[in-house]
Amino acid sequence: MKAKYFKKSEEEKEFYNQLKSKVYQKLEGKVISYGDFRFWFKGIFWTLVCYFSYSLLFLESIAKMEFWVLYVVFQLSGLLIGFSFGHDASHNTAFKSKKANGVLHFFSFLTVGIDPLLWGLRHIRSHHLYANVEGSDVDIDKNPFLRLSPTHPWKPKHKYQAYYAPFVYMFTLLHSVFMSDWVYLFSKEYHWMKKGISKPELFTRFGLYKVFYFSIVLVVPILFAHFSWSFIVLVYLSASAFTSLVFIIMLVGTHFFDGADYPQPEGAFLEHTWAVHQLYTSCDWNANQSWARFLSGGSNCHAAHHLFPGICHTNYSEINQLIQETTREYKLPYHHKTLFEMMVSHFRHLNKMGKI
């Protein structure tokens, strides 16, 4: 990863200081740095849905279509456990204890398939620092199928990427499970990301996680459900594709939308301070809707999350209005759309990136 330096602007620093002052004054006296009742209610709700639907897969009377529907519910709710519990745990905002956050992070990703330790390391050490910066934000680097940034080289196939992108997105989770996780683990290119974590710990946790994951999603159903192994593998693949599409719909437009900034630094320096950089590269969707926060674990409030990653996501509803007011006061961008508008904007962006 290429480390960059953020601009030192007194006006932009003043903006963030003002915003922080307003936010902490608004949240004074509340539990904000770790999970409150709302946090635990939501996470436990999705955990119960996930494993209850999973238990029903082994009923003798279940038909094939019912098995598939229940498996999809199991996979989707498992993803939402990751959104509700895992994301906060990776930022150490679920528990006061760092070790307890690590345990929750591990188990909340069990049905997702993406190694939680490696994901957390790149999410915090790369993406949260340098969102949308080529060579520094791992999330936008080396996509063999899509041109997501103007800094990526153009190829003739990109002319059609707005049409084939949904099919790519259906296999994003499976690609992470079977490909990118292993690249992040073994490649020396990502040594910076794994710095401070011993190899025995990395490999042990990775191995345990993959054993747990494949046992839950494939081995146990094959051994104890009364369907053929080939049918269960097909269900796994199709449910993963459907879940992956939902995952992408909720997240991809939060950074890849028409109007997002993709900073190209002059030398080692970026154009804005860290806080203002987050505003130029993030988009909220339905930020003031409780149903959206319930489903996305606060990921729909992307500006709040990037500006205040140390605050538990159940507090974002009280932060959004302050961000909107303060950005207006300082004439800074605050991108906010409905989920539908964000997806339209994302495909408009794909179409734009598909042109030379």
Secondary structure, DSSP 8 states (H G I E B T S, - for coil): ----B----HHHHHHHHHHHHHHHHHTTTS--SS--HHHHHHHHHHHHHHHHHHHHTT-TT--HHHHHHHHHHHHHHHHHHIIIIIHHHHTT-S-SSHHHHHHHHHHHTTTT-S-HHHHHHHIIIIITTSTT-TTT-GGGS--SS---STTS---GGGGGHHHHHHHHHHTHHHHIIIIIHHHHHH-GGGTGGGTTS-HHHHHHHHHHHHHHHHIIIIIHHHHHSSS-HHHHHHHHHHHHHHHHHHHHHHHGGGTSSTT------BTTB-SS-HHHHHHHH-EEESTT-HHHHHHHTTTT-HHHHHH-TTS-GGGGGGTHHHHHHHHHHTT---EEE-HHHHHHHHHHHHHHHT--
